[in-house]
Amino acid sequence: MRYDLVIFDNDGVLVDSEPISNRLLAAYLTELGHPTSYEESIRDYMGSAMHRIHELVLERTGQRLPESFDDVFHARVFAAFEQELVAVAGASEVLEKLAADGVPYCVASSGSHERIRVGHRTTGLDRWFDDGRIFSSQDVGRGKPAPDLFLYAAERMRVPPERCAVVEDSPLGVQAAVAAGMDVYGFTAMTPAEKLAGADRLFSDMGELTGLLA
């Protein structure tokens, strides 16, 4: 293995949550008077921390989202997760292989700690992640595309940035990893390859990843 740490994004990389989240986000924004299609939600908000969604809506409409927005949205998402969420195909096998080979790994997500844990518990991926392997944009001042979250994860895992590989599926995440000075593997199962053009390598099947990292 050429890396000392593999950092995974969560939504869309480990858990297949992006279709659920963006369907519900588009519906809720539309309900609040900000018409948004599923495709627009994917384009504009995929990979964003909640504060960035608030900022973009305010910038575009001049209106603030209600104070209850985050709580209502998360309640809807978590309820849907319980019914629909599955792990990304091949993700558990990749984690099992890394663990068996003694390769350190962690997750660094724009989502909250609660969202990460709910997703992992629902899909059974929680067996691979203790608290010391979970990092959220809640832990840093700036979320993606700033490099802060990835740099924080590397620091906590005691690995230099140049020895880290990041697995991402969003343009914001790729930008953040590049800014952190880390190699980036862009997962194109849901995101068009041209949107992840800054990545060092692109792949569409999670089963390919361990071979690419070797």
Helices and strands as residue ranges (DSSP letters): E 5-8, H 18-31, H 38-45, H 50-61, H 69-84, H 91-101, E 105-109, H 113-123, G 125-128, G 131-133, E 134-136, G 137-139, H 148-157, G 161-163, E 164-168, H 171-179, E 183-187, G 193-196, E 201-203, G 206-208, H 209-213
